[in-house]
Amino acid sequence: MKPQEIIAKKRDGEILSRQEINAFIRGVTDETWADYQTSALLMAMFMSGLAQEEQNALTEAMLNSGERLNFSEIDVPLADKHSTGGVGDKTSLIIAPIAAACGIFVPMISGRGLGHTGGTLDKLEAIRGYNVNLSTEEFKETLKTCGFAMSGQTAKIAPADKKLYALRDATATVESIPLIVASIMSKKLAEGLDALVLDVKTGSGAFMQNLDNAKNLAAALCQTGNAFGVKTEAVISDMNQPLGKFVGNALEVFECVKILRGEIDKQMHQTLELSIELAARMLILCGVEKTVQSSKFKVQSVLDSGAALEKFRQNIECQSGAAEICDNPETLLDKNLIEVEIKTEKTGFIAEIDAGAIGESISRIGGGRIKVEDKIDFAVGYECVKKLGDRVKSGETLGVIFCRNKTQTHLIYKKLANAYKIDDGKPSGKFELIKEII
């Protein structure tokens, strides 16, 4: 069937057959479809939507466009966690060693940050020497040695996704739940998992700012994962403020190591809370524990004993990184940075925080990417001193910028200060980090 016939069929709101979707993905992969034809069908899919059978067929076709990892020789449960992205979202670095310490293997294929959201690979590369570009054999060997491996997507895993994502970004067709599901799940299903836990963010720093949209995405992701034989569950978590204490790659790794060492302060508590929730769900899906209560107890026990920290140390050594950060996390911090406090001019309670604005600000000074080709300054970042609901007095510090020079400070100071809305009265209701389980 010609590309234009498939395009016209979807344009008119009809349901594409599995054969037609396979022809589309085959054409994307072998480049027999021109970019303008691919873009036209993406727009037709965006406008007309996809039925469940189309979404599953698209996911399967993208999955089959490349290789699947085969861990058949490993006789333990395989699980992973995926987040839809947020500001200060660093839980993968805590969850993977926890799961490994509990007897689960975690083959984690991760991505890089773009825009206001950070990427796990960028955080890992803030560790001196850490290699995120593992071959398939190196990936397997690391997994067998320490229980988890963290690497970037190779060109052979779901190659159709890379091309489609670039075109979706360029043609304003990113915000389509079926296309998002196919993109995420084609890569995750290629890992050969038994179980997958999803952290779907909602709020000012999330891709899905509306709670109902986040729920719909979570439900679609879970349906697809379970349809492909992977036990899948989603946690809807709040991203109306940065997660935890720090934003910025080296600073976030520092926070994770401090948590694994049991050296936690108040601002880090939500990072720990979400990590425990997601890790506990992973243990249940893998059959390691039967209840949330017993699962959380086991997770806390491997944190308290230092077993999770030891797994992180082993992984860093396996992936050629500087494992001494586990003993001295302060070595992650660049002492050449200047620290600039964001002060409030108003007395009251913090009613709103624009987490997206904070993430964008750190990207502007090099802590993230505005464009794919941008270089990262791993050291710069932001400390979240005050959180939602906190009472502040005029002149108090809301947060601290870690930057290279005063020019960077002038570039983002006002945006950061304006990210906080302070009201006279205390906000009604309690902040809930975990919104719902799907």
Stockholm file with secondary structure:
# STOCKHOLM 1.0

chainA/1-438         MKPQEIIAKKRDGEILSRQEINAFIRGVTDETWADYQTSALLMAMFMSGLAQEEQNALTEAMLNSGERLNFSEIDVPLADKHSTGGVGDKTSLIIAPIAAACGIFVPMISGRGLGHTGGTLDKLEAIRGYNVNLSTEEFKETLKTCGFAMSGQTAKIAPADKKLYALRDATATVESIPLIVASIMSKKLAEGLDALVLDVKTGSGAFMQNLDNAKNLAAALCQTGNAFGVKTEAVISDMNQPLGKFVGNALEVFECVKILRGEIDKQMHQTLELSIELAARMLILCGVEKTVQSSKFKVQSVLDSGAALEKFRQNIECQSGAAEICDNPETLLDKNLIEVEIKTEKTGFIAEIDAGAIGESISRIGGGRIKVEDKIDFAVGYECVKKLGDRVKSGETLGVIFCRNKTQTHLIYKKLANAYKIDDGKPSGKFELIKEII
#=GR chainA/1-438 SS CCHHHHHHHHHTTCCCCHHHHHHHHHHHHTTCSCHHHHHHHHHHHHHHCCCHHHHHHHHHHHHTTSCCCCCTTCCSCBEEEEECCCSSCCTHHHHHHHHHHTTCBEEEEECCCBTTBCCHHHHHHTSTTCCCCCCHHHHHHHHHHHSEEEEECCTTSSHHHHHHHHHHHHTTCCCCHHHHHHHHHHHHHTTCCSEEEEEEEESTTSSSCSHHHHHHHHHHHHHHHHHTTCEEEEEEEECSSCSSSEESHHHHHHHHHHHHTTCCCGGGHHHHHHHHHHHHHHHHHTTSCSSHHHHHHHHHHHHHTSHHHHHHHHHHHHTTCCGGGGTCGGGGSCTTCEEEEEECSSCEEEEEECHHHHHHHHIIIIISCSSTTCCCCSSCEEEECSCTTCEECTTCEEEEEEESSHHHHHHHHHHHHHTEEEESSCCSSCCCSEEEEC
#=GC SS_cons         CCHHHHHHHHHTTCCCCHHHHHHHHHHHHTTCSCHHHHHHHHHHHHHHCCCHHHHHHHHHHHHTTSCCCCCTTCCSCBEEEEECCCSSCCTHHHHHHHHHHTTCBEEEEECCCBTTBCCHHHHHHTSTTCCCCCCHHHHHHHHHHHSEEEEECCTTSSHHHHHHHHHHHHTTCCCCHHHHHHHHHHHHHTTCCSEEEEEEEESTTSSSCSHHHHHHHHHHHHHHHHHTTCEEEEEEEECSSCSSSEESHHHHHHHHHHHHTTCCCGGGHHHHHHHHHHHHHHHHHTTSCSSHHHHHHHHHHHHHTSHHHHHHHHHHHHTTCCGGGGTCGGGGSCTTCEEEEEECSSCEEEEEECHHHHHHHHIIIIISCSSTTCCCCSSCEEEECSCTTCEECTTCEEEEEEESSHHHHHHHHHHHHHTEEEESSCCSSCCCSEEEEC
//
